[in-house]
Structure formats: structure tokens, C-alpha cells
Amino acid sequence: MAPRRIIRTIIQSSLLVSALLTAIFFLDSRYRVLPTSLHNRFPAPHWHHTGYVITDIQYQSCNKVFSSACTMPDDWSQIEKDVFLGQSIFTRGYVFVKRKKEEDFDATAGDSMIVDVKVGKIAPTTSGWEGRSGGIWVKRSNKLVDEGVTSVDLLFGPDAVEVRPQWHMVGNMDAGDQVKLTVRKGQPSVKVERPELRINDNMKFKIIQVSDMHLVTGVGKCRDLLPGVSSSGCEADPLTLDYLDKILEIEKPDLAVVAGDIINGEHAPDAQTALFKMADLFIRRKVPYACIFGNHDDLGNLSREQMMTILQSLPYSLSQVGPKLGTDTVSPGGHVQPEGGVGNYLLEVLAHRSHSHQSAITLYFFDSHTYAPEKMEYKGRKFRVYDWIKESQINWFKTEHDRLEKAHEKYAYMHIDMAFMHIPLPEMRSQTNYFFGKFNEAPTAPFTNSGLASVLVSHGVSIVSHGHDHTNEMCMLEDEGAQRRQGGLWMCQSGAAGFGGYATVKGYTAQRKVRLFEVDPQGRRVVSWKREFGNEGVKVDEQVLVSDGRSQKDR
């Protein structure tokens, strides 16, 4: 009997020890009850992420006239956003944070981390809050907790939104104008999954193209409303986003292509705030979206690469920085970037069956750049002209297409290739090509033709769609020479979606619009139409672009 009692005692003791260890590790995962020295000896469990924690926050303003910079001791880090966005004549102000590596955190040495943040002129009613300048209130703990504050940022304007996983908008600081303090709680542990694009249950794939939103930091002012409609008090960004939200509700697209001039960089001193407003539109409705840039996007405080890096980290985003193409150049916005630009990439839309990895549609995205580095001389005068697609981009496209071609040939139905860019191809200047839709202004395309249209056609691309010219909303068929033998290349424009950009040319005011494409590989067919503001429930200019695998002049 003794051995049985011993065995039973051992089992009971083991269960007790196991329960105690489980409880300790559970509590430690939340409140860090174990000492730091012990943590350094044990491997971190899966819920623990090594990184920095925020131990303090401060706001400091300084006079521009008498001080070149706001300064804090060396162990403070400055968030590089002036709360006045550089628009105050005399004052600048910055938020500073103190950081500490988790493994260096030592409560016995007086370390404490921020576990919560509030803003307001009046102190929170509960205990434990410490006041800081700028209306910031912090609550600190001498223990590391998983949901403590690990990063701090600022967004701007009454319509600012936070879209990053684990980030929380705290509220308006008592500094600047509508400055939103936002914090991340916990180490970045949520992996942002890239959505999978696949032919839908109707055996089709619907794309909404949204161009020229021209969002800004703040609500913005409406431009060029229809005759008789006053723009007094009209807020451009809320109106743009509300209109687009209605279209998303009606159409329920499988993918949104945001085709450049997402933001009006000249009026977006914090480009990140404007980008988040765009992203929120699609994230809330769980619509995958892919972005390219136009000629206005990088005229603010961020480069194309910085913006695309932000975008590709967000939920539902399929945007990509893309490969580095060519040598570095300086953009008109003063940012260093590759000659071939940023955001040259492709997306594959897979066949309907959930287990299939066979591509049904390939979408190519090109950076069409902005102004050319050199002005063009014409009749003794020099003019700014738009840059052109570079040879490095064309070579990238050829390489990618050739790499995928054999796999695409195995698709049971017709594999369809499409392309998107912001500034139109030079071929859209034609006065003789067939077009359907409204052609209200001369396309401001590059004067240098690098031959991309011919390359696209020779590689089986049947449609390329652009933005840029706000009042043009047509599809033009380029079917001369090689293009005619291949069935032609449809070159479409969507019209502008944003109320913050121009919409009037030569006395004509265009309504804001978006373009849609419904791709049907099984039926070898592509149909396009538009939806416009104020008449969202009606399809405009519905047109068959591709039928039986060939471009068609058919409505």
C-alpha cells in the first residue's frame, strides 16, 4: 500500500505544482510578477514580445524666433510632428516620449511603464493619474503588462481616424488645433494578413476604380460643385468619403483600385492622416484595396516609399512598395526615390475553387510618376511636362509576364490581364481613336512615348485604366498597327472621385464619378460602367470592352 500512497502523493504534488506554475505564468503574462532577472533566463512564451515600452510622455512648445528647436534631455525621443503643422507664426510644439527596452526594465530601480493615457483640461476622476503638459494624463505601473503603451503618435483634424491594429485614438490634446493623441497598446503581435483575391461565387470579379480623391489633413474645402450649388461650408473629405461609401454598399466590389492622387500633398502637411481616412473607407467594409500614386501624393511631408510602406502594413491592403527599378533620383517633392518609381507590382486573382491556386486574372500596377525633371521647350518657352514610364518599368513588366505566362495558359478559361496607372498613356492624345464616354479635356499625358502601350498589347493586356484628368471619363480604343492585329487596347479614365480637386474645364463641370469593371473569365468578357454622385443607384455608360476574348467597340 505504501508504494501506492507514494505514487498518489507524487501525482497530486505534480498536479499542484503544475497548477501553481500555470497560475504564475498566467499572472506574469498580464502583470509581470516574476523578476526581470528571471525573465532574462527563461525563453519568452508565445504571448510575450520583446521590444520597447513607454515610460513617460511630455509635451513641450517653444518659440520659433528665439529657439531653433524644442529640446529635452537625451533620454527623451521626439515625435517628429509639430502639433501646429508648421502653420503657427511664432510657436512650434512636440510630444516627447521616454522609452525603455523590456529586458532592461527594472522596477527596483524606479522604472514604471505607462499603462493608460487620457487627454483633457480636467483631471480624470479616478485615482492614479499624473498630469503632463498639453492636457495629457498618464497612469503608470511599476510592473510590465502586456497591454501597456508601447508607441505614441499624432493624427490631425476633426475627421482623423485610427486604422492600425492595436492602436487607439485617445482624443484631442490641449495644444494645436484638433491634434489627436493616439497610442499603441502591447507589442505589435497582430500579423496583418493579405487578403486573397479570388473569382466570386457568380464566377466573376468586380473591381471599383477610385481616382483623384484629393484628401487632405483636415476636412478640406469643396471645389467646382455643379452650377447653382453653393460650396459655402462644404467639407470636401467627408462628402467624398460618404459618396464612396454609398457606392461600396451598392456594388460590393471584390477589389478597390485607388488609382493615384489619393491625397493632395500640398494641403496635407500630415500625409499619414489623409491616408488613414482613405484606408478606413475600405477596412470598415472589409474590401481589399490596392493603391498607386499620382502627381500630387508626395508633395506633402512623406515620400512615395514612406507612404507605400504605411499602406502595405494596413488591414485589407494589397499595396506594395515593389522592386527598386533604376538609379535613385530626386522627385519634385524633394524625396529620393528610384527612377522607376514606387509601387510597380502585380496581383493575381485566383480561380473560383477555394483549393485552386490557378490564376484567372493578373493586374499590373505602374507608377506613372509626376513632373519630368527637365522642362520642355516649345516656341521659345519652357513648360513643365509629365514624366514617362521608364525602360526599367517596361523590362520589369516583360520579366514578370514571361515568368507567369506558362502557368496562366493552364487556366481552364480565358486568363485576363489588366493594368492601372495614374497619368494616361501618350496614345490617349489621339483625335481619331474611337471612344465612349465623356472626353472633356485634352489628356495631360507625357510627350515622351516610351512604347508601353505596344508592349502591353503584345503581351496580351487588353485594358489599361487611368485617373488624372478629372473631367475625362471615357474608354478609348487604340487599335492602330500592332494593336489592331491584337484586337486593340482599351485605355480608360475614371473621372475624379474627390470634391477637393478641380472638376470644371472650359465652363463645363463634371460630376464626381468612379469606374467599375466586371471581369468574367469564363464568359471571356469584361464590362465597365460608372456611378456618379447624386445618382448613385444608376449605372452610367455601361459598355462591353472585351467579348470573346477580344476588345470590342460595343456598348
GURO-276077 format. One record per residue (C-alpha): chain; x, y, z. Coordinates in nm, 3 decimals, decimal comma. Layout:
<atoms>
- A / X / Y / Z
...
</atoms>
This chain:
<atoms>
- A / 0,000 / 0,000 / 0,000
- A / 0,287 / 0,234 / 0,074
- A / 0,408 / 0,250 / -0,286
- A / 0,053 / 0,338 / -0,398
- A / 0,034 / 0,622 / -0,145
- A / 0,372 / 0,748 / -0,258
- A / 0,267 / 0,739 / -0,623
- A / -0,062 / 0,911 / -0,542
- A / 0,123 / 1,178 / -0,342
- A / 0,369 / 1,235 / -0,629
- A / 0,082 / 1,270 / -0,878
- A / -0,107 / 1,509 / -0,651
- A / 0,208 / 1,714 / -0,587
- A / 0,282 / 1,728 / -0,961
- A / -0,070 / 1,845 / -1,036
- A / -0,046 / 2,109 / -0,764
- A / 0,293 / 2,234 / -0,890
- A / 0,162 / 2,236 / -1,246
- A / -0,142 / 2,437 / -1,140
- A / 0,074 / 2,681 / -0,946
- A / 0,314 / 2,725 / -1,239
- A / 0,023 / 2,776 / -1,478
- A / -0,125 / 3,040 / -1,247
- A / 0,211 / 3,214 / -1,206
- A / 0,278 / 3,226 / -1,579
- A / -0,079 / 3,342 / -1,645
- A / -0,042 / 3,623 / -1,392
- A / 0,305 / 3,702 / -1,525
- A / 0,174 / 3,733 / -1,879
- A / -0,062 / 4,004 / -1,754
- A / 0,120 / 4,171 / -1,466
- A / 0,483 / 4,054 / -1,472
- A / 0,503 / 3,911 / -1,119
- A / 0,834 / 3,740 / -1,191
- A / 1,153 / 3,949 / -1,162
- A / 1,328 / 4,076 / -1,474
- A / 1,641 / 3,870 / -1,393
- A / 1,432 / 3,554 / -1,408
- A / 1,271 / 3,660 / -1,735
- A / 1,617 / 3,701 / -1,885
- A / 1,694 / 3,337 / -1,804
- A / 1,374 / 3,182 / -1,941
- A / 1,268 / 3,171 / -2,306
- A / 0,978 / 3,409 / -2,367
- A / 0,637 / 3,245 / -2,404
- A / 0,445 / 3,294 / -2,728
- A / 0,239 / 3,586 / -2,594
- A / 0,543 / 3,785 / -2,485
- A / 0,715 / 4,010 / -2,738
- A / 1,049 / 4,170 / -2,674
- A / 1,056 / 4,543 / -2,755
- A / 1,028 / 4,887 / -2,605
- A / 0,775 / 5,024 / -2,360
- A / 0,684 / 5,387 / -2,299
- A / 0,776 / 5,504 / -1,952
- A / 0,674 / 5,870 / -1,981
- A / 0,520 / 6,128 / -2,215
- A / 0,570 / 6,505 / -2,222
- A / 0,460 / 6,792 / -2,442
- A / 0,680 / 7,095 / -2,498
- A / 0,627 / 7,409 / -2,702
- A / 0,890 / 7,664 / -2,794
- A / 0,921 / 7,999 / -2,966
- A / 1,035 / 7,983 / -3,329
- A / 1,200 / 8,322 / -3,308
- A / 1,425 / 8,252 / -3,010
- A / 1,474 / 7,876 / -3,037
- A / 1,575 / 7,666 / -3,337
- A / 1,427 / 7,351 / -3,181
- A / 1,232 / 7,223 / -2,883
- A / 1,475 / 7,025 / -2,671
- A / 1,453 / 6,763 / -2,400
- A / 1,722 / 6,557 / -2,224
- A / 1,894 / 6,291 / -2,435
- A / 1,687 / 6,005 / -2,296
- A / 1,370 / 6,154 / -2,449
- A / 1,265 / 6,090 / -2,811
- A / 1,075 / 6,346 / -3,014
- A / 0,773 / 6,252 / -3,228
- A / 0,857 / 6,434 / -3,549
- A / 0,524 / 6,609 / -3,592
- A / 0,478 / 6,973 / -3,498
- A / 0,134 / 6,997 / -3,336
- A / 0,086 / 7,325 / -3,525
- A / 0,187 / 7,156 / -3,854
- A / 0,430 / 7,440 / -3,918
- A / 0,146 / 7,690 / -3,958
- A / 0,192 / 7,888 / -3,639
- A / 0,392 / 8,204 / -3,694
- A / 0,567 / 8,203 / -3,358
- A / 0,527 / 7,863 / -3,196
- A / 0,609 / 7,500 / -3,256
- A / 0,526 / 7,213 / -3,027
- A / 0,623 / 6,848 / -2,999
- A / 0,535 / 6,541 / -2,799
- A / 0,830 / 6,359 / -2,643
- A / 0,840 / 6,006 / -2,506
- A / 1,073 / 5,808 / -2,285
- A / 1,133 / 5,451 / -2,398
- A / 1,291 / 5,151 / -2,233
- A / 1,367 / 4,802 / -2,356
- A / 1,157 / 4,543 / -2,181
- A / 1,459 / 4,337 / -2,085
- A / 1,615 / 4,645 / -1,920
- A / 1,303 / 4,733 / -1,723
- A / 1,377 / 4,723 / -1,351
- A / 1,110 / 4,823 / -1,103
- A / 1,363 / 4,811 / -0,816
- A / 1,549 / 5,093 / -0,988
- A / 1,233 / 5,302 / -1,005
- A / 1,119 / 5,209 / -1,358
- A / 0,749 / 5,234 / -1,438
- A / 0,563 / 5,196 / -1,765
- A / 0,257 / 5,382 / -1,891
- A / -0,047 / 5,156 / -1,887
- A / -0,309 / 5,413 / -1,986
- A / -0,334 / 5,764 / -2,133
- A / -0,609 / 6,025 / -2,133
- A / -0,630 / 6,383 / -2,258
- A / -0,827 / 6,681 / -2,130
- A / -0,801 / 7,001 / -1,934
- A / -0,963 / 6,842 / -1,627
- A / -0,802 / 6,557 / -1,433
- A / -0,965 / 6,212 / -1,460
- A / -1,197 / 6,138 / -1,169
- A / -1,027 / 5,810 / -1,076
- A / -0,703 / 5,792 / -0,878
- A / -0,353 / 5,718 / -1,000
- A / -0,332 / 5,970 / -1,285
- A / -0,033 / 6,200 / -1,335
- A / -0,071 / 6,527 / -1,525
- A / 0,153 / 6,633 / -1,812
- A / 0,155 / 6,949 / -2,021
- A / -0,064 / 6,964 / -2,330
- A / -0,359 / 6,819 / -2,138
- A / -0,201 / 6,472 / -2,125
- A / -0,272 / 6,241 / -1,829
- A / -0,082 / 5,917 / -1,775
- A / -0,127 / 5,620 / -1,546
- A / 0,187 / 5,421 / -1,470
- A / 0,275 / 5,085 / -1,318
- A / 0,600 / 4,952 / -1,178
- A / 0,521 / 4,618 / -1,343
- A / 0,534 / 4,531 / -1,710
- A / 0,193 / 4,448 / -1,851
- A / 0,111 / 4,317 / -2,197
- A / -0,144 / 4,591 / -2,263
- A / 0,086 / 4,874 / -2,165
- A / 0,165 / 5,163 / -2,401
- A / 0,445 / 5,079 / -2,644
- A / 0,421 / 5,360 / -2,901
- A / 0,273 / 5,709 / -2,939
- A / 0,173 / 5,907 / -3,248
- A / -0,027 / 6,213 / -3,356
- A / -0,304 / 6,249 / -3,614
- A / -0,473 / 6,573 / -3,714
- A / -0,816 / 6,714 / -3,785
- A / -1,173 / 6,656 / -3,666
- A / -1,217 / 6,370 / -3,914
- A / -0,894 / 6,183 / -3,829
- A / -0,929 / 5,807 / -3,782
- A / -0,700 / 5,535 / -3,647
- A / -0,683 / 5,220 / -3,860
- A / -0,370 / 5,042 / -3,735
- A / -0,417 / 4,720 / -3,537
- A / -0,363 / 4,764 / -3,161
- A / -0,369 / 5,144 / -3,190
- A / -0,627 / 5,351 / -3,003
- A / -0,712 / 5,719 / -3,052
- A / -0,710 / 5,885 / -2,709
- A / -0,855 / 6,224 / -2,802
- A / -0,769 / 6,592 / -2,860
- A / -0,464 / 6,736 / -2,691
- A / -0,482 / 7,076 / -2,526
- A / -0,237 / 7,206 / -2,787
- A / -0,257 / 7,292 / -3,154
- A / -0,585 / 7,257 / -3,343
- A / -0,766 / 6,921 / -3,334
- A / -0,447 / 6,727 / -3,258
- A / -0,534 / 6,365 / -3,180
- A / -0,306 / 6,170 / -2,949
- A / -0,303 / 5,801 / -3,042
- A / -0,125 / 5,514 / -2,869
- A / -0,040 / 5,152 / -2,936
- A / -0,105 / 4,909 / -2,653
- A / 0,105 / 4,595 / -2,639
- A / 0,388 / 4,491 / -2,864
- A / 0,291 / 4,451 / -3,232
- A / 0,162 / 4,095 / -3,227
- A / -0,124 / 4,107 / -3,477
- A / 0,002 / 3,988 / -3,812
- A / -0,181 / 4,173 / -4,088
- A / -0,289 / 3,905 / -4,334
- A / -0,301 / 3,994 / -4,700
- A / -0,648 / 3,914 / -4,834
- A / -0,669 / 3,651 / -5,106
- A / -0,828 / 3,764 / -5,431
- A / -1,048 / 3,503 / -5,593
- A / -1,324 / 3,481 / -5,856
- A / -1,651 / 3,527 / -5,667
- A / -1,948 / 3,292 / -5,641
- A / -2,102 / 3,450 / -5,951
- A / -1,793 / 3,333 / -6,141
- A / -1,692 / 3,696 / -6,195
- A / -1,464 / 3,953 / -6,034
- A / -1,568 / 4,314 / -5,975
- A / -1,317 / 4,600 / -5,948
- A / -1,401 / 4,954 / -5,843
- A / -1,151 / 5,216 / -5,958
- A / -1,138 / 5,524 / -5,736
- A / -0,918 / 5,803 / -5,869
- A / -0,825 / 6,153 / -5,759
- A / -0,975 / 6,158 / -5,412
- A / -0,751 / 6,455 / -5,321
- A / -0,786 / 6,406 / -4,946
- A / -0,611 / 6,648 / -4,710
- A / -0,518 / 6,693 / -4,345
- A / -0,849 / 6,812 / -4,201
- A / -1,186 / 6,821 / -4,374
- A / -1,082 / 7,030 / -4,675
- A / -1,289 / 7,266 / -4,889
- A / -1,513 / 7,165 / -5,179
- A / -1,419 / 7,281 / -5,528
- A / -1,615 / 7,310 / -5,850
- A / -1,962 / 7,198 / -5,748
- A / -2,234 / 7,185 / -6,012
- A / -2,376 / 7,521 / -6,124
- A / -2,621 / 7,660 / -5,871
- A / -2,478 / 7,457 / -5,583
- A / -2,301 / 7,666 / -5,320
- A / -1,969 / 7,548 / -5,181
- A / -2,010 / 7,759 / -4,868
- A / -1,947 / 7,538 / -4,566
- A / -1,896 / 7,233 / -4,787
- A / -1,638 / 6,994 / -4,639
- A / -1,467 / 6,804 / -4,920
- A / -1,329 / 6,494 / -4,749
- A / -1,641 / 6,390 / -4,553
- A / -1,850 / 6,442 / -4,869
- A / -1,609 / 6,236 / -5,081
- A / -1,594 / 5,950 / -4,833
- A / -1,970 / 5,946 / -4,777
- A / -2,029 / 5,928 / -5,154
- A / -1,781 / 5,643 / -5,195
- A / -1,928 / 5,457 / -4,901
- A / -2,266 / 5,460 / -5,075
- A / -2,110 / 5,314 / -5,390
- A / -1,939 / 5,039 / -5,193
- A / -2,272 / 4,950 / -5,034
- A / -2,437 / 4,925 / -5,376
- A / -2,164 / 4,746 / -5,569
- A / -1,990 / 4,533 / -5,305
- A / -1,672 / 4,505 / -5,514
- A / -1,415 / 4,229 / -5,479
- A / -1,127 / 4,479 / -5,505
- A / -1,080 / 4,856 / -5,495
- A / -0,804 / 5,009 / -5,704
- A / -0,715 / 5,353 / -5,567
- A / -0,556 / 5,498 / -5,878
- A / -0,349 / 5,790 / -5,763
- A / -0,379 / 6,142 / -5,622
- A / -0,514 / 5,980 / -5,308
- A / -0,407 / 6,288 / -5,121
- A / -0,349 / 6,647 / -5,219
- A / 0,003 / 6,670 / -5,086
- A / 0,018 / 7,049 / -5,098
- A / -0,264 / 7,060 / -4,841
- A / -0,170 / 6,751 / -4,642
- A / 0,108 / 6,854 / -4,400
- A / 0,046 / 6,519 / -4,230
- A / 0,001 / 6,278 / -4,519
- A / -0,046 / 5,984 / -4,281
- A / -0,373 / 6,131 / -4,150
- A / -0,509 / 6,161 / -4,505
- A / -0,401 / 5,808 / -4,599
- A / -0,576 / 5,665 / -4,293
- A / -0,905 / 5,829 / -4,396
- A / -0,884 / 5,657 / -4,733
- A / -0,791 / 5,321 / -4,582
- A / -1,071 / 5,339 / -4,324
- A / -1,327 / 5,352 / -4,605
- A / -1,228 / 5,004 / -4,726
- A / -1,125 / 4,850 / -4,394
- A / -1,469 / 4,914 / -4,241
- A / -1,634 / 4,731 / -4,530
- A / -1,364 / 4,462 / -4,549
- A / -1,289 / 4,544 / -4,914
- A / -0,933 / 4,461 / -5,028
- A / -0,766 / 4,764 / -5,184
- A / -0,456 / 4,829 / -5,393
- A / -0,302 / 5,175 / -5,431
- A / -0,083 / 5,355 / -5,680
- A / 0,034 / 5,714 / -5,661
- A / -0,026 / 6,018 / -5,879
- A / 0,145 / 6,352 / -5,924
- A / 0,010 / 6,512 / -5,603
- A / 0,062 / 6,240 / -5,345
- A / 0,424 / 6,303 / -5,248
- A / 0,409 / 6,682 / -5,237
- A / 0,348 / 6,665 / -4,862
- A / 0,569 / 6,550 / -4,578
- A / 0,611 / 6,186 / -4,684
- A / 0,786 / 6,024 / -4,979
- A / 0,621 / 5,767 / -5,204
- A / 0,817 / 5,489 / -5,035
- A / 0,719 / 5,607 / -4,687
- A / 0,352 / 5,622 / -4,783
- A / 0,352 / 5,286 / -4,957
- A / 0,527 / 5,128 / -4,658
- A / 0,247 / 5,260 / -4,437
- A / -0,021 / 5,135 / -4,675
- A / 0,116 / 4,784 / -4,713
- A / 0,110 / 4,743 / -4,334
- A / -0,262 / 4,817 / -4,301
- A / -0,553 / 4,570 / -4,289
- A / -0,706 / 4,469 / -4,624
- A / -0,430 / 4,648 / -4,814
- A / -0,266 / 4,473 / -5,109
- A / -0,046 / 4,773 / -5,189
- A / 0,324 / 4,706 / -5,234
- A / 0,641 / 4,913 / -5,247
- A / 0,757 / 4,691 / -5,532
- A / 1,112 / 4,634 / -5,660
- A / 1,371 / 4,908 / -5,688
- A / 1,389 / 4,994 / -6,057
- A / 1,674 / 5,211 / -6,183
- A / 1,904 / 5,451 / -6,004
- A / 1,797 / 5,698 / -5,735
- A / 1,657 / 6,037 / -5,838
- A / 1,504 / 6,331 / -5,654
- A / 1,130 / 6,383 / -5,703
- A / 0,968 / 6,728 / -5,749
- A / 0,857 / 6,692 / -5,387
- A / 1,222 / 6,670 / -5,283
- A / 1,219 / 6,298 / -5,196
- A / 1,480 / 6,047 / -5,306
- A / 1,328 / 5,756 / -5,498
- A / 1,424 / 5,508 / -5,773
- A / 1,398 / 5,627 / -6,134
- A / 1,128 / 5,365 / -6,193
- A / 0,924 / 5,498 / -5,902
- A / 0,747 / 5,321 / -5,617
- A / 0,450 / 5,089 / -5,641
- A / 0,524 / 4,880 / -5,950
- A / 0,371 / 4,544 / -5,861
- A / 0,118 / 4,284 / -5,969
- A / -0,172 / 4,100 / -5,810
- A / -0,312 / 3,761 / -5,905
- A / -0,684 / 3,684 / -5,884
- A / -0,725 / 3,311 / -5,830
- A / -0,983 / 3,076 / -5,979
- A / -1,315 / 3,029 / -5,800
- A / -1,245 / 2,698 / -5,629
- A / -1,110 / 2,756 / -5,280
- A / -0,841 / 2,490 / -5,316
- A / -0,719 / 2,619 / -5,653
- A / -0,402 / 2,824 / -5,686
- A / -0,456 / 2,881 / -6,057
- A / -0,451 / 3,246 / -6,164
- A / -0,759 / 3,374 / -6,352
- A / -0,672 / 3,745 / -6,374
- A / -0,344 / 3,935 / -6,342
- A / -0,349 / 4,304 / -6,251
- A / -0,036 / 4,510 / -6,318
- A / 0,024 / 4,840 / -6,136
- A / 0,264 / 5,108 / -6,261
- A / 0,399 / 5,423 / -6,100
- A / 0,339 / 5,692 / -6,366
- A / 0,549 / 5,944 / -6,171
- A / 0,490 / 6,318 / -6,162
- A / 0,661 / 6,607 / -6,342
- A / 0,971 / 6,535 / -6,551
- A / 1,298 / 6,669 / -6,406
- A / 1,356 / 6,890 / -6,711
- A / 1,116 / 7,138 / -6,869
- A / 1,026 / 7,108 / -7,237
- A / 1,095 / 7,398 / -7,471
- A / 0,822 / 7,493 / -7,717
- A / 0,822 / 7,806 / -7,934
- A / 1,089 / 7,967 / -7,721
- A / 0,917 / 7,896 / -7,389
- A / 0,980 / 7,623 / -7,134
- A / 0,694 / 7,419 / -6,987
- A / 0,669 / 7,163 / -6,711
- A / 0,572 / 6,829 / -6,862
- A / 0,485 / 6,494 / -6,708
- A / 0,741 / 6,222 / -6,672
- A / 0,706 / 5,897 / -6,865
- A / 0,713 / 5,525 / -6,797
- A / 1,078 / 5,419 / -6,779
- A / 1,253 / 5,137 / -6,961
- A / 1,324 / 4,970 / -6,627
- A / 0,947 / 4,951 / -6,563
- A / 0,880 / 4,803 / -6,907
- A / 1,154 / 4,546 / -6,853
- A / 1,006 / 4,459 / -6,513
- A / 0,665 / 4,405 / -6,674
- A / 0,809 / 4,184 / -6,951
- A / 1,001 / 3,974 / -6,699
- A / 0,701 / 3,923 / -6,473
- A / 0,466 / 3,847 / -6,760
- A / 0,703 / 3,594 / -6,914
- A / 0,756 / 3,432 / -6,575
- A / 0,383 / 3,376 / -6,531
- A / 0,277 / 3,304 / -6,888
- A / 0,305 / 2,924 / -6,889
- A / 0,110 / 2,892 / -6,564
- A / -0,161 / 3,121 / -6,699
- A / -0,203 / 2,907 / -7,009
- A / -0,317 / 2,620 / -6,787
- A / -0,626 / 2,810 / -6,671
- A / -0,942 / 2,636 / -6,793
- A / -1,099 / 2,963 / -6,912
- A / -0,957 / 3,281 / -7,062
- A / -0,686 / 3,436 / -6,846
- A / -0,729 / 3,816 / -6,849
- A / -0,458 / 4,079 / -6,794
- A / -0,530 / 4,441 / -6,699
- A / -0,314 / 4,736 / -6,594
- A / -0,361 / 5,051 / -6,386
- A / -0,165 / 5,376 / -6,363
- A / -0,246 / 5,736 / -6,279
- A / -0,124 / 5,956 / -6,567
- A / -0,262 / 5,845 / -6,906
- A / -0,053 / 5,695 / -7,184
- A / 0,051 / 5,931 / -7,468
- A / -0,175 / 5,737 / -7,706
- A / -0,474 / 5,897 / -7,534
- A / -0,388 / 6,224 / -7,706
- A / -0,524 / 6,078 / -8,031
- A / -0,802 / 6,276 / -8,203
- A / -0,904 / 5,984 / -8,424
- A / -0,935 / 5,686 / -8,186
- A / -1,284 / 5,559 / -8,109
- A / -1,401 / 5,644 / -7,756
- A / -1,717 / 5,602 / -7,550
- A / -1,797 / 5,833 / -7,260
- A / -1,712 / 6,197 / -7,196
- A / -1,390 / 6,341 / -7,337
- A / -1,391 / 6,691 / -7,190
- A / -1,027 / 6,796 / -7,174
- A / -0,705 / 6,726 / -7,360
- A / -0,530 / 6,442 / -7,173
- A / -0,223 / 6,572 / -6,992
- A / -0,011 / 6,273 / -7,087
- A / 0,368 / 6,265 / -7,124
- A / 0,511 / 6,398 / -7,450
- A / 0,776 / 6,126 / -7,446
- A / 0,637 / 5,791 / -7,556
- A / 0,836 / 5,501 / -7,416
- A / 0,626 / 5,243 / -7,601
- A / 0,442 / 5,084 / -7,309
- A / 0,110 / 5,062 / -7,498
- A / 0,260 / 4,842 / -7,770
- A / 0,433 / 4,626 / -7,512
- A / 0,110 / 4,579 / -7,315
- A / -0,080 / 4,472 / -7,628
- A / 0,191 / 4,237 / -7,747
- A / 0,179 / 4,070 / -7,405
- A / -0,197 / 4,024 / -7,407
- A / -0,311 / 4,315 / -7,188
- A / -0,647 / 4,433 / -7,319
- A / -0,732 / 4,717 / -7,076
- A / -0,529 / 4,987 / -6,902
- A / -0,713 / 5,237 / -6,684
- A / -0,602 / 5,576 / -6,555
- A / -0,709 / 5,874 / -6,347
- A / -0,551 / 6,222 / -6,355
- A / -0,774 / 6,421 / -6,595
- A / -1,068 / 6,488 / -6,366
- A / -1,336 / 6,560 / -6,628
- A / -1,244 / 6,277 / -6,867
- A / -1,450 / 5,964 / -6,808
- A / -1,426 / 5,763 / -7,126
- A / -1,271 / 5,447 / -7,264
- A / -1,067 / 5,493 / -7,582
- A / -0,969 / 5,210 / -7,815
- A / -0,618 / 5,225 / -7,955
- A / -0,630 / 4,986 / -8,249
- A / -0,367 / 5,107 / -8,492
- A / -0,090 / 4,885 / -8,631
- A / 0,008 / 4,604 / -8,395
- A / -0,273 / 4,698 / -8,160
- A / -0,531 / 4,633 / -8,434
- A / -0,389 / 4,287 / -8,503
- A / -0,417 / 4,203 / -8,133
- A / -0,772 / 4,336 / -8,105
- A / -0,673 / 4,675 / -7,965
- A / -0,600 / 4,825 / -7,624
- A / -0,874 / 4,991 / -7,423
- A / -0,740 / 5,298 / -7,241
- A / -0,994 / 5,415 / -6,984
- A / -1,024 / 5,709 / -6,746
- A / -1,249 / 5,709 / -6,444
- A / -1,316 / 6,075 / -6,374
- A / -1,240 / 6,221 / -6,033
- A / -1,400 / 6,093 / -5,713
- A / -1,290 / 6,370 / -5,477
- A / -1,459 / 6,701 / -5,404
- A / -1,125 / 6,858 / -5,309
- A / -0,994 / 6,858 / -5,668
- A / -1,095 / 7,051 / -5,977
- A / -1,397 / 6,943 / -6,183
- A / -1,452 / 7,236 / -6,419
- A / -1,289 / 7,279 / -6,761
- A / -1,389 / 7,543 / -7,015
- A / -1,712 / 7,617 / -6,835
- A / -1,818 / 7,253 / -6,805
- A / -1,840 / 7,097 / -6,457
- A / -1,824 / 6,718 / -6,433
- A / -1,997 / 6,526 / -6,159
- A / -1,777 / 6,313 / -5,932
- A / -1,752 / 5,954 / -6,054
- A / -1,593 / 5,614 / -6,012
- A / -1,544 / 5,341 / -6,272
- A / -1,622 / 4,973 / -6,230
- A / -1,503 / 4,667 / -6,420
- A / -1,668 / 4,327 / -6,407
- A / -1,434 / 4,060 / -6,535
- A / -1,581 / 3,728 / -6,649
- A / -1,302 / 3,485 / -6,748
- A / -1,546 / 3,200 / -6,809
- A / -1,754 / 3,416 / -7,047
- A / -1,436 / 3,573 / -7,197
- A / -1,587 / 3,914 / -7,128
- A / -1,516 / 4,245 / -6,949
- A / -1,788 / 4,505 / -6,889
- A / -1,736 / 4,856 / -6,749
- A / -1,966 / 5,128 / -6,616
- A / -1,958 / 5,432 / -6,390
- A / -2,152 / 5,556 / -6,088
- A / -2,178 / 5,924 / -6,012
- A / -2,251 / 6,140 / -5,711
- A / -2,617 / 6,222 / -5,658
- A / -2,732 / 5,943 / -5,885
- A / -2,552 / 5,653 / -5,720
- A / -2,822 / 5,395 / -5,795
- A / -2,790 / 5,424 / -6,174
- A / -2,520 / 5,269 / -6,391
- A / -2,372 / 5,523 / -6,634
- A / -2,231 / 5,436 / -6,979
- A / -2,230 / 5,058 / -6,935
- A / -2,007 / 4,916 / -7,205
- A / -1,867 / 4,581 / -7,316
- A / -1,491 / 4,624 / -7,353
- A / -1,389 / 4,265 / -7,415
- A / -1,609 / 3,998 / -7,572
- A / -1,499 / 3,651 / -7,674
- A / -1,150 / 3,747 / -7,563
- A / -1,109 / 4,048 / -7,796
- A / -1,156 / 4,422 / -7,749
- A / -1,494 / 4,532 / -7,886
- A / -1,647 / 4,863 / -7,997
- A / -1,972 / 4,758 / -7,837
- A / -2,195 / 4,934 / -7,587
</atoms>
